[in-house]
Amino acid sequence: MNSKQVHKYVQRFLEATQCSILEKSPAHFTVKLSPAADRELTNRPFYWSFVDRTGSDPETMTYLFVTDKEKYEEELAAPPPTPGPVTNAVDAALNRSFGFVNNNMAGGIRTPREDLYFGSRKLEQLFGAAKNSGSYVNLFQEPERRSSTPFQSTPYTAWLGVNMRVEFACDRKREEIHSYGVSLATGLVIENFYDRLKNMKLTPRLPSNIHLTRNGLSHAKALGVIETSLERKLRNYDYTWASDAAARLEEELDRIRHYYDPMIKHAEEDAKAAIEEQFNQRQTEIKWQYEPRVTASAINCGIFHLEGIE
C-alpha cells in the first residue's frame, strides 16, 4: 500500500467507527476516537473496565495519524499564512475581552502522534480491528423499487457468503481468494459471490414489505457444501509446482545429510547426541520451508438476504 491508499483506508476506518475528525489534510488526521475505536486501538483495558463497572461517561483519546510523513513535515515547515484584517480584528477583540489568547488552543494538551504506513504497528492494529468487527455481517438487499401496495410482499432468500483464502506454499508462496455463496433455501452454490454483491445496495435493517423464505440448510451444512466445492475445484489444479518443491526438498535433505553424517560418525560419544539433535532440528526446518502444502481458511462471512427464491 502506498501513502494514498493508506490515507483512504484510514479515513474509511475513522468514518466507519464514527470517530470525530477534528482536522485533516492529504497527509494527516487529527481525530478524537469513538468509544469503540478507543477500546480497539489504545490498549487501556483497566480504564474501560472502570467505565463499564461505574457506568461513567468515557473520555476517549485524541490522536494525530500521519499517513504521509514527508508531506506532513513539509506542511509543518511551511510559513503560516499572513493574517488578514478580519483575523486581526477577531484576535484584538479576544485580547480585550480575555487578555492574552494562545492561537494554539490545544497547546497544553499532548496529542500522541502515530505515523501510519504499510507494516507499521498502529496500521496493523487498524487492520485487526476492522477484521474483528467485519468478520461476520447480516445484511439485506434494498429493494430497487417500493411495493405499490402495503399488502404486497417480496420473497427474500438467505445466502451464506464466505470469502476463502487458499495458500499454496513451499519455499515460495502464492495466495488466491475464492468467494462462495450458498442458498440456504435450495443449496445452490455460486462462485464469485462477491461480484454479485458489490453492485447491490445492502442494509443491516429489514426492509418493509418483504418476507424471508424458509431455510432448508443449516449454516454448518452450507459451509460443508462450500468446502466440498472448493476442494473439487482445487483437485483440478496443476500441481507441477508441488513436485518441483518436493524435488528441491530432497536435494536439501541430501545436502545436509552429507554434511552431518561424517560429523556424527566421527564424533565422540558425549558430543554425538548434541550433533544428532542439531541435525534433526535442521531437517525439521528444511521440511517446513520446502514441503509443499495447500491450506484454506475463511477470511470473513455473512448471511445475505437477497431478493427472489433461488
C-alpha positions in Angstrom: 0.0 0.0 0.0 1.3 3.4 -0.9 0.6 6.5 1.2 -2.6 7.5 -0.7 -4.1 4.0 -0.2 -3.2 4.1 3.5 -4.8 7.6 3.8 -8.0 6.4 2.0 -8.2 3.3 4.2 -7.7 5.3 7.4 -10.4 7.7 6.5 -12.8 4.9 5.8 -11.9 3.3 9.1 -12.5 6.5 11.1 -15.8 7.2 9.4 -17.0 3.6 9.9 -16.1 3.6 13.6 -17.8 7.1 14.0 -14.7 8.9 15.1 -14.7 12.7 15.2 -12.2 14.1 12.7 -11.0 17.4 14.1 -8.6 18.3 11.4 -7.3 16.6 8.2 -5.2 17.2 5.2 -4.0 14.8 2.4 -1.2 13.8 4.8 -2.8 13.5 8.3 -5.8 13.3 10.5 -6.3 14.7 14.0 -9.1 12.6 15.4 -11.0 12.1 18.6 -11.6 8.4 18.8 -15.1 6.9 19.3 -15.5 4.6 22.3 -15.4 1.6 20.0 -12.2 2.7 18.3 -10.6 3.7 21.6 -11.3 0.2 23.0 -9.6 -1.4 19.9 -6.6 0.9 19.5 -5.4 2.4 22.8 -4.8 -0.7 24.9 -6.5 0.7 28.1 -8.3 -2.4 29.5 -8.2 -1.1 33.1 -9.7 2.2 32.1 -12.5 0.6 30.1 -13.2 -1.9 32.9 -13.6 1.0 35.2 -16.0 2.7 32.8 -18.0 -0.5 32.4 -18.2 -1.0 36.2 -19.2 2.5 37.1 -21.3 3.5 34.1 -19.5 6.8 33.8 -19.1 8.7 30.5 -15.9 7.7 28.8 -13.2 10.2 27.9 -11.7 8.9 24.6 -8.2 9.8 23.4 -7.2 12.2 20.6 -4.6 11.1 18.1 -2.6 12.6 15.3 -2.4 10.0 12.5 0.2 10.9 9.9 -0.3 9.0 6.6 2.4 10.7 4.6 5.4 11.7 6.7 7.3 13.7 4.1 4.3 15.7 3.0 3.3 16.4 6.6 6.8 17.6 7.6 6.7 19.9 4.6 3.3 21.3 5.9 4.8 21.9 9.3 7.9 23.7 7.8 5.8 26.0 5.6 5.4 29.5 7.0 1.9 30.3 8.5 -0.4 32.3 6.3 -0.4 36.1 6.8 -3.4 37.1 9.0 -5.9 39.3 7.2 -7.7 42.3 8.6 -10.7 40.2 9.8 -8.4 37.8 11.7 -6.5 40.7 13.3 -9.8 42.2 14.4 -11.0 39.0 16.0 -7.7 38.5 17.8 -7.9 42.1 19.1 -11.4 41.6 20.4 -10.4 38.4 22.2 -7.4 40.1 23.7 -9.6 42.9 25.0 -12.2 40.5 26.5 -10.0 37.7 27.8 -6.4 39.0 27.8 -3.7 37.0 26.0 -5.1 34.1 23.9 -2.7 31.4 22.6 -3.6 30.8 19.0 -2.9 27.1 19.5 -6.0 26.3 21.7 -4.8 22.7 22.2 -1.3 23.7 23.0 -1.4 22.4 26.6 -2.8 19.0 25.6 -0.4 16.4 24.3 -1.8 14.6 21.3 0.0 11.3 20.6 1.3 11.0 17.1 1.3 7.8 15.1 3.0 7.5 11.6 0.8 5.1 9.6 2.5 3.2 6.8 2.2 -0.3 5.5 3.9 -2.5 8.1 3.5 0.0 11.0 2.3 -1.4 14.3 -0.7 1.0 14.5 -1.9 0.4 11.0 -1.8 -3.4 11.8 -4.0 -2.6 14.8 -6.5 -0.9 12.4 -6.4 -3.9 10.1 -7.0 -6.2 13.1 -9.9 -4.1 14.4 -11.5 -4.0 11.0 -11.1 -7.7 10.7 -12.6 -8.4 14.1 -15.6 -6.1 13.6 -16.2 -7.1 10.0 -15.6 -10.9 10.1 -19.4 -11.5 10.1 -22.3 -9.5 8.8 -26.1 -9.9 8.4 -27.4 -7.7 5.6 -30.5 -7.3 3.5 -30.7 -6.2 -0.2 -32.5 -2.9 -0.5 -35.5 -3.2 -3.0 -34.9 -1.4 -6.2 -38.5 -0.1 -6.1 -41.0 0.1 -3.3 -44.1 -2.0 -3.3 -47.2 -0.3 -4.8 -49.5 -1.7 -2.1 -48.8 -2.3 1.6 -50.2 -5.9 1.2 -47.7 -7.0 -1.5 -44.7 -8.9 -0.1 -41.5 -9.8 -1.9 -39.8 -13.1 -1.0 -36.1 -13.0 0.1 -33.7 -15.9 0.2 -30.9 -16.2 2.8 -27.4 -16.9 1.4 -24.3 -17.9 3.3 -21.4 -15.9 1.7 -17.8 -16.9 2.6 -14.6 -15.4 1.3 -11.9 -18.1 1.4 -8.1 -17.7 1.3 -6.2 -20.5 -0.4 -2.4 -20.6 0.2 -0.1 -22.7 -2.0 3.2 -22.8 0.0 6.6 -24.3 -0.2 9.8 -22.3 -0.3 7.7 -20.0 -2.5 4.2 -18.8 -1.7 1.1 -17.9 -3.7 -2.4 -17.0 -2.5 -5.9 -16.9 -4.1 -9.2 -15.5 -2.8 -12.4 -17.5 -3.6 -15.8 -16.1 -2.9 -18.7 -18.6 -2.5 -22.4 -18.2 -1.8 -24.8 -20.9 -0.9 -28.6 -20.5 -0.9 -29.9 -21.7 2.5 -33.2 -22.4 0.8 -32.2 -24.6 -2.1 -28.5 -25.4 -1.7 -27.5 -23.7 -4.9 -23.8 -22.8 -4.9 -22.4 -19.7 -6.7 -18.7 -18.9 -7.3 -17.5 -15.3 -7.4 -20.4 -14.4 -5.0 -18.7 -11.1 -4.0 -19.0 -9.9 -7.7 -22.7 -10.4 -7.4 -23.0 -8.5 -4.1 -20.8 -5.5 -4.9 -23.4 -4.0 -7.3 -26.2 -4.3 -4.8 -27.3 -1.8 -2.1 -27.2 -3.7 1.2 -28.5 -2.6 4.6 -28.5 -4.1 8.1 -32.2 -3.1 8.5 -35.0 -5.3 7.4 -36.8 -3.6 4.5 -40.6 -3.2 4.5 -42.9 -5.4 2.6 -40.7 -8.5 2.3 -40.8 -12.0 3.8 -38.0 -14.4 4.3 -38.2 -17.9 2.7 -37.7 -20.9 5.0 -34.2 -22.3 5.2 -33.6 -25.8 4.1 -29.9 -25.9 5.1 -28.2 -25.2 8.3 -25.2 -22.9 8.4 -22.9 -25.9 9.1 -24.3 -27.9 6.1 -23.9 -24.8 3.9 -20.3 -24.4 5.0 -19.7 -28.1 4.2 -21.1 -27.5 0.7 -18.6 -24.6 0.2 -15.7 -26.8 1.4 -16.7 -29.6 -0.9 -17.0 -27.2 -3.9 -13.6 -25.6 -3.2 -11.9 -29.0 -2.7 -13.4 -30.2 -6.0 -12.0 -27.1 -7.7 -8.6 -27.4 -6.2 -8.3 -31.1 -7.3 -8.3 -29.9 -11.0 -5.3 -27.6 -10.5 -1.8 -28.2 -12.0 0.5 -29.3 -9.1 3.7 -29.4 -11.0 5.0 -26.8 -8.5 4.5 -29.3 -5.7 6.5 -32.0 -7.5 9.3 -29.4 -8.1 9.2 -28.4 -4.5 9.4 -32.0 -3.3 12.5 -32.5 -5.5 14.1 -29.4 -4.0 13.3 -30.7 -0.6 15.1 -34.0 -1.3 18.1 -32.1 -2.6 18.3 -30.0 0.5 17.9 -33.0 2.8 20.7 -34.9 0.9 22.9 -31.9 1.2 22.7 -31.6 5.0 22.8 -35.4 5.3 26.2 -35.4 3.6 27.3 -32.7 5.9 26.2 -34.2 9.2 26.7 -37.9 8.6 30.5 -37.7 8.7 30.3 -35.5 11.8 28.1 -37.9 13.6 30.2 -40.9 12.6 33.4 -39.5 13.9 32.1 -37.6 16.9 32.9 -38.5 20.5 30.1 -40.2 22.4 29.4 -37.2 24.6 29.1 -34.9 21.6 27.2 -37.2 19.3 23.8 -36.6 20.9 24.1 -32.9 20.5 25.1 -33.1 16.8 22.2 -35.5 16.1 19.8 -33.2 17.8 21.1 -30.3 15.7 20.8 -32.5 12.6 17.1 -33.4 13.4 16.3 -29.8 14.0 17.8 -28.7 10.7 15.8 -31.4 8.9 12.6 -30.2 10.5 13.3 -26.6 9.5 14.0 -27.6 5.9 10.9 -29.7 5.7 8.8 -26.8 6.9 10.4 -24.5 4.4 10.3 -26.7 1.3 7.5 -29.2 1.9 4.5 -28.4 -0.5 1.2 -27.8 1.2 -2.2 -26.3 0.4 -4.2 -24.6 3.1 -7.6 -23.0 3.0 -9.1 -20.6 5.6 -12.1 -18.4 5.9 -11.4 -14.6 5.8 -14.9 -13.4 6.6 -18.5 -14.5 6.1 -22.1 -13.3 6.4 -25.8 -14.0 5.8 -27.1 -12.0 2.9 -30.9 -11.9 2.4 -31.4 -11.4 -1.4 -34.5 -10.7 -3.4 -36.1 -13.8 -5.1 -36.1 -17.5 -4.5 -33.1 -19.4 -5.7 
